[in-house]
Amino acid sequence: MSYLHSIFAQSPEIALFLSLACGYWLGKVYFGKFQLGGVAGSLLVAVLISQAGVAIDNGIKSVLFALFIYAVGFESGPQFFRSLGRHSLKEIAMAAVLAASGLATVIVLARLTGLDKGLAAGIAAGALTQSAIIGTASAAIAKLQLAPAEIQTLQANVAVGYAVTYIFGSLGAIIVCVNVLPWFTGRSIRDDAMKAEAVLLAGSRIYGVGEQPAAPDLVGRLYRVNALAGKTVSEIERLVPGLTVERLKRGGSIIGLNPNEILQLDDVILVVGRRAAIVGAVPSLGTEIETSDGMDLVMVKRDAAITNGEIIGHGVKDIADRTTNGVRHGVYVLGLNRTGKPLPLEPDTVIKAGDVVTLYGTADDVQRAAKIVGPFILPSDKTDFVYHGAGIVAGLLLGLLVVRIGSVPLTLGSGGGALLAGLAFGWYRTRRLTIGNMPTGASTLLRDLGLAGFVAVVGLQSGQQAVSTIVDSGLTLFFVGVLVTTVPLLITMIFGRYVLRYDNTAVFAGALSGSRSANPAFGEVLEKAGNSVPTTSFAITYALANVFLTLLGPLVVALA
């Protein structure tokens, strides 16, 4: 043990990454149908490693958590602001019920077991994973009409209760939100997340890396002209709407293509268009051939942000009309979305500033079309650190603000500030898509490393003290903490299912973890969901929980 201590003293980061590696390995192991997951596994391994003695700077924990919560907010900003309204009343009720049931559980157990005000407040802070309760409870204890020595003892007991219960406060929330809740609802988080995402995508399909449809909407075919001989290119395109002639070969040579070019017998043409249009016109197009030298053509698909004031406020049909005369030869509108949500490609769908249109055609044609529609949104593996650095700074500054209600200080903290900044900067990016790029891989790394690293640091910092306190004082404090962690969650879960009528397990899990400000549990919920569906409900309840749970400190001191 002394050998490990000397290694960790020289390089505490070894303890951090060892916790992550072993924790994620442990998290993959199934115990029956139960699986810990990487976050919970990292926490348990970190507690074990902490027994060797690890001194790790608290700033690391703050940085990792800020990265995690900002990335979550940035990904979910557009969806979050779309969801605000009367639908948010369910989340407000969830956060209020959990805070009230948490307070009642702490008071009842404190009186049954004879805990003093300091231990009761510390258990509330640790079991409900709301560190701000330490501050509000300590301030309330200082105002009690007691001897200075007694006040000091009670304030010290706040830290003791917190240390003993915080670790299970994180682990228990994961178990309830990720394992108990799906069992209770009878549906998996993943299935319901996919269902909700399908609704948000309006029935469209988002393909992953390496995936493509077996029968694509746009196709290209080569034909040898026979019955079409004598017709011009423009006549053919009018005859078969949804089809364009992209290349012409005559007598073994590629010739320039223009709308008035008259096709001759045995010409080879490359046509591109909607699959339905080409399939329907096959008998009249000529004899299809497999290949012909020089007839290959590279097509591109590009997203463009609509900024042209002459298009904004008009229907989708205006995009096609304005990219037809003199510009379009084969430019197709594949899709239209607003703040990440696909819109129907109906002629009367009204375009708004910031909408994104997906164009398909040759590079030159699409480039010319973009000059009319708006600038390209080019995919990039580079992260805009200017934008996101400013976002995190803004969030951390916001977290420094303190509002006092009487003698109770309320603050968002670095986590709440970074979350709100991420939501705001994520939403603003949908209005200015040429800035603020963050590739999916980068965002995923921030979320996964940020959360698991934060939890591991918590285990490394608190594990040794928590275990020694349990050994010294018996298991009473620990078991009280277990009940304070699980009972309010179970009460709120039942309330959400039968009173609020949550019918989507992924959304329900996000709301439940947020109402307990249970960030590790939310990280596991996101992992199970495989998308950002749970984030909106989490963001609302998380913001409220930071206020409601912080207020519990003085209430526990007054009532315990």
Solvent accessible surface area in square Angstrom, and as a share of the most:
residue,aa,sasa,rsa
1,M,146,0.65
2,S,92,0.60
3,Y,158,0.60
4,L,78,0.39
5,H,89,0.40
6,S,45,0.29
7,I,48,0.24
8,F,5,0.02
9,A,68,0.53
10,Q,150,0.67
11,S,23,0.15
12,P,34,0.22
13,E,90,0.41
14,I,79,0.40
15,A,0,0.00
16,L,13,0.06
17,F,114,0.47
18,L,73,0.36
19,S,0,0.00
20,L,20,0.10
21,A,66,0.51
22,C,51,0.31
23,G,0,0.00
24,Y,82,0.31
25,W,171,0.60
26,L,41,0.20
27,G,2,0.02
28,K,144,0.61
29,V,53,0.30
30,Y,139,0.53
31,F,108,0.45
32,G,71,0.68
33,K,198,0.84
34,F,60,0.25
35,Q,32,0.14
36,L,19,0.09
37,G,10,0.10
38,G,11,0.11
39,V,9,0.05
40,A,0,0.00
41,G,0,0.00
42,S,0,0.00
43,L,1,0.00
44,L,62,0.31
45,V,18,0.11
46,A,0,0.00
47,V,24,0.14
48,L,131,0.65
49,I,21,0.11
50,S,1,0.01
51,Q,52,0.23
52,A,9,0.07
53,G,11,0.11
54,V,20,0.12
55,A,86,0.67
56,I,14,0.07
57,D,95,0.49
58,N,85,0.44
59,G,33,0.32
60,I,67,0.34
61,K,45,0.19
62,S,51,0.33
63,V,89,0.51
64,L,19,0.10
65,F,18,0.07
66,A,4,0.03
67,L,49,0.24
68,F,2,0.01
69,I,0,0.00
70,Y,1,0.00
71,A,0,0.00
72,V,1,0.01
73,G,0,0.00
74,F,23,0.09
75,E,62,0.28
76,S,1,0.01
77,G,0,0.00
78,P,19,0.12
79,Q,29,0.13
80,F,19,0.08
81,F,81,0.34
82,R,98,0.36
83,S,37,0.24
84,L,83,0.41
85,G,46,0.45
86,R,215,0.78
87,H,146,0.65
88,S,12,0.08
89,L,113,0.56
90,K,65,0.28
91,E,12,0.05
92,I,73,0.37
93,A,28,0.22
94,M,0,0.00
95,A,1,0.01
96,A,43,0.34
97,V,34,0.20
98,L,0,0.00
99,A,8,0.06
100,A,62,0.48
101,S,12,0.08
102,G,0,0.00
103,L,31,0.15
104,A,54,0.42
105,T,16,0.09
106,V,3,0.02
107,I,18,0.09
108,V,80,0.46
109,L,23,0.11
110,A,2,0.02
111,R,163,0.59
112,L,135,0.67
113,T,61,0.35
114,G,65,0.63
115,L,26,0.13
116,D,52,0.27
117,K,54,0.23
118,G,0,0.00
119,L,29,0.15
120,A,1,0.00
121,A,0,0.00
122,G,0,0.00
123,I,1,0.00
124,A,0,0.00
125,A,0,0.00
126,G,0,0.00
127,A,0,0.00
128,L,0,0.00
129,T,16,0.09
130,Q,15,0.07
131,S,56,0.36
132,A,37,0.28
133,I,0,0.00
134,I,51,0.26
135,G,44,0.42
136,T,6,0.03
137,A,0,0.00
138,S,26,0.17
139,A,40,0.31
140,A,20,0.15
141,I,0,0.00
142,A,56,0.43
143,K,126,0.53
144,L,47,0.23
145,Q,175,0.78
146,L,68,0.34
147,A,58,0.45
148,P,112,0.70
149,A,74,0.57
150,E,85,0.38
151,I,27,0.14
152,Q,130,0.58
153,T,76,0.44
154,L,15,0.07
155,Q,58,0.26
156,A,54,0.42
157,N,29,0.15
158,V,0,0.00
159,A,49,0.38
160,V,45,0.26
161,G,0,0.00
162,Y,40,0.15
163,A,4,0.03
164,V,3,0.02
165,T,1,0.01
166,Y,19,0.07
167,I,21,0.11
168,F,37,0.15
169,G,0,0.00
170,S,4,0.02
171,L,22,0.11
172,G,1,0.01
173,A,0,0.00
174,I,2,0.01
175,I,49,0.25
176,V,5,0.03
177,C,0,0.00
178,V,8,0.05
179,N,38,0.20
180,V,40,0.23
181,L,0,0.00
182,P,24,0.15
183,W,200,0.70
184,F,52,0.22
185,T,15,0.09
186,G,65,0.63
187,R,78,0.28
188,S,45,0.29
189,I,5,0.03
190,R,106,0.39
191,D,91,0.47
192,D,2,0.01
193,A,0,0.00
194,M,88,0.39
195,K,114,0.48
196,A,19,0.15
197,E,50,0.23
198,A,53,0.41
199,V,110,0.63
200,L,54,0.27
201,L,25,0.13
202,A,66,0.51
203,G,70,0.67
204,S,50,0.32
205,R,150,0.55
206,I,111,0.56
207,Y,90,0.34
208,G,39,0.38
209,V,162,0.93
210,G,84,0.81
211,E,89,0.40
212,Q,150,0.67
213,P,51,0.32
214,A,113,0.88
215,A,55,0.42
216,P,53,0.33
217,D,74,0.38
218,L,18,0.09
219,V,15,0.09
220,G,37,0.35
221,R,88,0.32
222,L,21,0.11
223,Y,1,0.00
224,R,97,0.35
225,V,1,0.01
226,N,66,0.34
227,A,77,0.60
228,L,6,0.03
229,A,41,0.32
230,G,54,0.52
231,K,79,0.34
232,T,25,0.14
233,V,1,0.00
234,S,25,0.16
235,E,71,0.32
236,I,0,0.00
237,E,40,0.18
238,R,166,0.60
239,L,105,0.52
240,V,15,0.08
241,P,103,0.65
242,G,28,0.27
243,L,3,0.01
244,T,2,0.01
245,V,0,0.00
246,E,17,0.08
247,R,64,0.24
248,L,1,0.00
249,K,27,0.12
250,R,56,0.20
251,G,84,0.81
252,G,61,0.58
253,S,63,0.41
254,I,79,0.40
255,I,48,0.24
256,G,61,0.59
257,L,52,0.26
258,N,67,0.35
259,P,78,0.49
260,N,115,0.59
261,E,35,0.16
262,I,94,0.48
263,L,1,0.01
264,Q,95,0.42
265,L,116,0.58
266,D,85,0.44
267,D,2,0.01
268,V,8,0.05
269,I,0,0.00
270,L,17,0.08
271,V,0,0.00
272,V,4,0.02
273,G,0,0.00
274,R,69,0.25
275,R,94,0.34
276,A,86,0.67
277,A,21,0.16
278,I,3,0.02
279,V,98,0.57
280,G,62,0.60
281,A,11,0.08
282,V,58,0.33
283,P,118,0.74
284,S,46,0.29
285,L,1,0.00
286,G,16,0.15
287,T,78,0.46
288,E,87,0.39
289,I,34,0.17
290,E,174,0.78
291,T,106,0.61
292,S,19,0.12
293,D,126,0.65
294,G,47,0.46
295,M,3,0.02
296,D,124,0.64
297,L,49,0.24
298,V,121,0.70
299,M,41,0.18
300,V,25,0.14
301,K,122,0.52
302,R,81,0.30
303,D,55,0.29
304,A,0,0.00
305,A,8,0.06
306,I,0,0.00
307,T,84,0.49
308,N,36,0.19
309,G,58,0.56
310,E,104,0.47
311,I,0,0.00
312,I,50,0.26
313,G,49,0.47
314,H,83,0.37
315,G,17,0.17
316,V,14,0.08
317,K,114,0.48
318,D,31,0.16
319,I,0,0.00
320,A,42,0.32
321,D,65,0.34
322,R,88,0.32
323,T,2,0.01
324,T,53,0.31
325,N,131,0.67
326,G,83,0.79
327,V,26,0.15
328,R,71,0.26
329,H,45,0.20
330,G,0,0.00
331,V,5,0.03
332,Y,8,0.03
333,V,18,0.10
334,L,52,0.26
335,G,20,0.19
336,L,5,0.02
337,N,41,0.21
338,R,58,0.21
339,T,25,0.15
340,G,60,0.57
341,K,75,0.32
342,P,25,0.15
343,L,34,0.17
344,P,76,0.48
345,L,75,0.37
346,E,91,0.41
347,P,85,0.53
348,D,113,0.58
349,T,20,0.12
350,V,78,0.45
351,I,1,0.00
352,K,112,0.47
353,A,49,0.38
354,G,15,0.14
355,D,0,0.00
356,V,12,0.07
357,V,0,0.00
358,T,21,0.12
359,L,1,0.00
360,Y,41,0.16
361,G,0,0.00
362,T,21,0.12
363,A,58,0.45
364,D,98,0.51
365,D,10,0.05
366,V,1,0.00
367,Q,88,0.39
368,R,101,0.37
369,A,0,0.00
370,A,7,0.06
371,K,160,0.68
372,I,45,0.23
373,V,1,0.00
374,G,9,0.08
375,P,61,0.38
376,F,38,0.16
377,I,31,0.16
378,L,109,0.54
379,P,121,0.76
380,S,53,0.34
381,D,118,0.61
382,K,149,0.63
383,T,30,0.18
384,D,40,0.21
385,F,158,0.66
386,V,130,0.75
387,Y,23,0.09
388,H,7,0.03
389,G,32,0.31
390,A,54,0.42
391,G,0,0.00
392,I,33,0.17
393,V,84,0.48
394,A,43,0.33
395,G,0,0.00
396,L,68,0.34
397,L,107,0.53
398,L,63,0.31
399,G,6,0.06
400,L,130,0.65
401,L,111,0.55
402,V,82,0.47
403,V,101,0.58
404,R,156,0.57
405,I,101,0.51
406,G,71,0.69
407,S,61,0.40
408,V,22,0.13
409,P,34,0.21
410,L,19,0.09
411,T,55,0.32
412,L,47,0.23
413,G,24,0.23
414,S,46,0.30
415,G,6,0.06
416,G,3,0.03
417,G,0,0.00
418,A,0,0.00
419,L,1,0.01
420,L,61,0.30
421,A,8,0.06
422,G,0,0.00
423,L,2,0.01
424,A,43,0.33
425,F,48,0.20
426,G,3,0.03
427,W,99,0.35
428,Y,89,0.34
429,R,44,0.16
430,T,17,0.10
431,R,101,0.37
432,R,128,0.47
433,L,25,0.13
434,T,87,0.51
435,I,69,0.35
436,G,0,0.00
437,N,37,0.19
438,M,20,0.09
439,P,29,0.18
440,T,112,0.65
441,G,52,0.50
442,A,32,0.25
443,S,4,0.03
444,T,46,0.27
445,L,110,0.55
446,L,45,0.22
447,R,45,0.16
448,D,52,0.27
449,L,66,0.33
450,G,1,0.01
451,L,5,0.03
452,A,1,0.01
453,G,0,0.00
454,F,23,0.10
455,V,3,0.01
456,A,0,0.00
457,V,0,0.00
458,V,8,0.05
459,G,0,0.00
460,L,4,0.02
461,Q,59,0.26
462,S,21,0.14
463,G,0,0.00
464,Q,84,0.37
465,Q,87,0.39
466,A,4,0.03
467,V,59,0.34
468,S,54,0.35
469,T,20,0.11
470,I,33,0.17
471,V,115,0.66
472,D,122,0.63
473,S,57,0.37
474,G,34,0.32
475,L,94,0.47
476,T,71,0.41
477,L,10,0.05
478,F,54,0.22
479,F,113,0.47
480,V,9,0.05
481,G,1,0.01
482,V,32,0.19
483,L,78,0.39
484,V,0,0.00
485,T,0,0.00
486,T,27,0.16
487,V,48,0.28
488,P,0,0.00
489,L,0,0.00
490,L,67,0.33
491,I,77,0.39
492,T,0,0.00
493,M,6,0.03
494,I,87,0.44
495,F,50,0.21
496,G,0,0.00
497,R,61,0.22
498,Y,122,0.46
499,V,93,0.54
500,L,29,0.14
501,R,160,0.58
502,Y,7,0.03
503,D,107,0.55
504,N,21,0.11
505,T,1,0.00
506,A,0,0.00
507,V,41,0.24
508,F,1,0.00
509,A,0,0.00
510,G,0,0.00
511,A,0,0.00
512,L,0,0.00
513,S,0,0.00
514,G,0,0.00
515,S,1,0.00
516,R,0,0.00
517,S,6,0.04
518,A,1,0.01
519,N,15,0.07
520,P,8,0.05
521,A,0,0.00
522,F,0,0.00
523,G,11,0.11
524,E,3,0.02
525,V,0,0.00
526,L,14,0.07
527,E,115,0.52
528,K,68,0.29
529,A,0,0.00
530,G,52,0.50
531,N,27,0.14
532,S,34,0.22
533,V,8,0.05
534,P,0,0.00
535,T,1,0.01
536,T,13,0.07
537,S,4,0.03
538,F,0,0.00
539,A,2,0.02
540,I,18,0.09
541,T,0,0.00
542,Y,9,0.03
543,A,30,0.23
544,L,44,0.22
545,A,0,0.00
546,N,15,0.08
547,V,53,0.31
548,F,55,0.23
549,L,1,0.00
550,T,4,0.03
551,L,55,0.27
552,L,6,0.03
553,G,0,0.00
554,P,29,0.19
555,L,78,0.39
556,V,0,0.00
557,V,3,0.02
558,A,73,0.57
559,L,81,0.40
560,A,29,0.23
